[in-house]
Amino acid sequence: MKYVKREDVFVFPTFYHNERFPLVLLEAMQHHLPCISTTEGGIPGIIDDKETGFLIEKHDFHTLADKLEYFIEHPEESKRMGGNGYRKFQDKFTLRKFEESMVDILNDCFNG
């Protein structure tokens, strides 16, 4: 993680169609990094396009380069999206949130 703390953006350009829930994106969000990734699998449920980072189509390397250039030219947007990602991580993806969701699901099952 010492290298993550020195970065300005996290790029995860996967093209694997079964990419369900890459935890590496949550780790980046935890460190206030905006993310650039593809629309594969569950990734759009993690990254909010233009709010916590950018979503691109797989194999679209030109758009990937454009988004990287955007962050270089607009460092304030990188900080804004990184902050949004951190808040989303805190609101939805912490262990405490997971535990609360599991309790809610179990309560629904037993009471429902």
Sequence and secondary structure as in RCSB ss.txt:
>XXXX:A:sequence
MKYVKREDVFVFPTFYHNERFPLVLLEAMQHHLPCISTTEGGIPGIIDDKETGFLIEKHDFHTLADKLEYFIEHP
EESKRMGGNGYRKFQDKFTLRKFEESMVDILNDCFNG
>XXXX:A:secstr
 TTGGG S EEE    TT    HHHHHHHHTT  EEEES TTGGGT  BTTTEEEE TT HHHHHHHHHHHHH H
HHHHHHHHHHHHHIIIIISHHHHHHHHHHHHHHHHH 
